[in-house]
Amino acid sequence: MHEALTYSSWQTPDISSAAHSHATTVDELRAEGKYQILTPEQCVERCKGQGPFDALVLHPLCGGMPTDAGWSSLRLVAEAVLPELAS
């Protein structure tokens, strides 16, 4: 929620961003669906349906995630998602 509110506060009406949220509560943020935790298979399916530049926005340190968990997430995308999109 902190990240969504912070990004929102920086954005003026002329800025378009995948991270822009209008949510003011956790329930509203969940309903927007902008922040999702996906398996590699779900991520590949979403990218193939929407295109990787529309579907794949990574925030590996979102909400103060530990650095090791962020790197693990990025490695998982690099090793399990990107090769599937290249084929």
Helices and strands as residue ranges (DSSP letters): H 2-10, H 26-32, H 40-50, H 52-55, G 62-64, H 67-76, I 77-81, H 82-86
